[in-house]
Amino acid sequence: MKLSEIKKHLSTAEAVNFELQNGTSVPEHFHVTEVGVVTKHFIDCGGTIRNEKVANFQLWDANDFEHRLKPAKLLNIIKLSEEKLGMEDLDIEVEYQAGTIGKYDLGFNGENFVLISKQTACLASDSCGIPKDKLKVSLSELTNQNTCKPGGGCC
């Protein structure tokens, strides 16, 4: 989800709720402790230099049970970030503390924002020797011209 998309959803939302992909809710008393721009400058295993930039939101469960973040407040935090940090319409990455700090993509299911698990991947699979996906073939589709027959002496 891009920054423009969350702003659109927040402009009509009555509440700000986050949940994990498995349906577990982020406690409704969470805080957004950071909104920022994260830039990653790196080289992949194939030798290509890459740059990535994302808008980063950090969610924190502070055990402040009376706290509720309103949509207008989060919109104001985003607006301030755009003004002060020059934040562009970037993809959003969310940091949230589970067993350790996890990084998630952000989606929306029509009611709640959804923290979508991220996966690692090789960015240079064509040059680092990772084999292509195996061809999946049903055994019933295989034909063998040298099929053994009873009494043929091949078994």
C-alpha positions as CSV (number, residue, x, y, z in Angstrom):
1,M,0.0,0.0,0.0
2,K,1.2,3.5,-0.9
3,L,1.1,6.5,1.4
4,S,-1.7,8.0,-0.8
5,E,-3.8,4.9,-0.3
6,I,-3.6,4.9,3.5
7,K,-4.5,8.6,3.5
8,K,-7.6,7.9,1.4
9,H,-8.7,5.1,3.7
10,L,-8.1,7.2,6.8
11,S,-10.1,10.1,5.4
12,T,-13.3,8.0,5.7
13,A,-12.4,5.7,8.6
14,E,-14.1,5.9,11.9
15,A,-11.2,4.0,13.7
16,V,-7.7,2.9,13.0
17,N,-7.3,-0.8,13.5
18,F,-4.5,-3.1,12.5
19,E,-4.5,-6.9,12.3
20,L,-2.1,-9.6,11.3
21,Q,-2.7,-11.8,8.3
22,N,-3.9,-14.6,10.6
23,G,-6.7,-12.3,12.0
24,T,-5.0,-11.5,15.3
25,S,-5.7,-7.9,16.2
26,V,-3.0,-5.4,17.1
27,P,-4.2,-4.2,20.5
28,E,-6.5,-1.2,20.0
29,H,-4.4,0.9,22.4
30,F,-1.3,0.8,20.1
31,H,0.8,3.9,19.4
32,V,2.4,4.9,16.1
33,T,5.8,5.9,17.6
34,E,7.5,6.6,14.3
35,V,6.7,7.6,10.7
36,G,9.7,8.0,8.5
37,V,11.5,7.3,5.4
38,V,13.9,4.3,5.3
39,T,16.5,4.2,2.5
40,K,18.4,1.0,1.8
41,H,21.5,1.1,-0.4
42,F,22.9,-2.3,-1.0
43,I,24.5,-4.7,-3.5
44,D,22.8,-8.0,-4.3
45,C,24.6,-11.4,-4.6
46,G,24.8,-10.9,-8.4
47,G,26.7,-7.6,-8.0
48,T,23.9,-5.2,-8.8
49,I,23.8,-2.0,-6.7
50,R,20.3,-1.3,-5.6
51,N,18.4,1.5,-3.7
52,E,15.1,1.1,-2.0
53,K,13.0,3.6,-0.2
54,V,9.9,3.0,1.9
55,A,7.6,5.0,4.2
56,N,8.0,3.3,7.6
57,F,5.4,3.2,10.4
58,Q,6.4,1.7,13.8
59,L,3.5,0.4,15.9
60,W,4.0,-0.1,19.6
61,D,1.9,-1.7,22.3
62,A,2.6,0.5,25.3
63,N,0.1,-1.1,27.7
64,D,-1.6,2.3,27.8
65,F,-5.0,0.8,27.8
66,E,-6.9,4.1,27.5
67,H,-5.1,5.2,24.3
68,R,-6.9,5.2,20.9
69,L,-5.3,6.6,17.8
70,K,-8.0,8.5,15.7
71,P,-7.8,8.6,11.9
72,A,-7.4,12.4,11.9
73,K,-4.4,12.2,14.3
74,L,-2.6,9.6,12.1
75,L,-3.4,11.8,9.0
76,N,-1.8,14.7,10.8
77,I,1.3,12.7,11.7
78,I,1.6,11.6,8.0
79,K,1.1,15.2,6.8
80,L,3.8,16.4,9.2
81,S,6.2,13.7,7.9
82,E,5.5,14.7,4.3
83,E,6.3,18.3,5.2
84,K,9.3,17.9,7.4
85,L,10.9,14.8,5.8
86,G,9.9,15.4,2.2
87,M,8.2,12.1,2.2
88,E,7.0,11.0,-1.2
89,D,4.1,8.6,-2.2
90,L,6.1,5.6,-1.1
91,D,5.2,2.0,-0.3
92,I,4.5,1.5,3.4
93,E,6.4,-0.9,5.5
94,V,5.2,-1.4,9.1
95,E,7.4,-2.4,12.0
96,Y,5.6,-4.3,14.8
97,Q,6.9,-6.1,17.8
98,A,5.9,-9.7,17.9
99,G,8.5,-12.2,19.2
100,T,11.0,-9.7,17.7
101,I,10.6,-6.6,15.6
102,G,8.9,-7.8,12.4
103,K,8.6,-5.9,9.1
104,Y,5.3,-6.1,7.2
105,D,3.7,-4.8,4.1
106,L,0.4,-3.1,4.6
107,G,-2.9,-4.0,3.1
108,F,-6.6,-3.1,3.8
109,N,-9.5,-5.5,4.0
110,G,-12.3,-3.0,3.8
111,E,-12.4,-2.5,7.5
112,N,-8.9,-3.0,9.0
113,F,-5.4,-2.4,8.0
114,V,-3.6,-5.7,7.6
115,L,0.0,-6.4,8.3
116,I,1.2,-8.7,5.5
117,S,4.2,-10.9,6.2
118,K,7.2,-10.1,4.1
119,Q,9.5,-12.8,2.6
120,T,13.1,-12.7,1.7
121,A,14.1,-13.5,-1.9
122,C,17.1,-13.6,-4.1
123,L,17.1,-10.5,-6.4
124,A,19.7,-11.9,-8.7
125,S,18.5,-15.5,-9.2
126,D,19.5,-15.3,-12.9
127,S,23.2,-14.8,-12.0
128,C,23.8,-16.6,-8.6
129,G,23.1,-20.2,-9.6
130,I,19.7,-20.8,-8.1
131,P,17.9,-23.4,-10.2
132,K,14.6,-22.5,-11.8
133,D,11.4,-24.0,-10.4
134,K,11.2,-27.7,-11.0
135,L,8.8,-28.8,-13.7
136,K,5.7,-30.3,-12.1
137,V,4.4,-33.2,-14.0
138,S,1.6,-35.7,-13.1
139,L,2.9,-39.3,-13.1
140,S,-0.3,-40.3,-15.0
141,E,0.8,-38.0,-17.9
142,L,4.2,-39.7,-18.3
143,T,4.6,-42.3,-21.0
144,N,7.5,-44.6,-21.3
145,Q,8.2,-46.3,-24.5
146,N,10.3,-49.0,-22.7
147,T,7.6,-50.2,-20.4
148,C,8.2,-53.7,-19.0
149,K,5.7,-56.3,-19.9
150,P,5.0,-59.5,-18.1
151,G,7.3,-62.2,-19.3
152,G,9.5,-59.6,-21.1
153,G,12.5,-60.3,-18.8
154,C,13.1,-56.7,-17.8
155,C,11.9,-56.9,-14.3
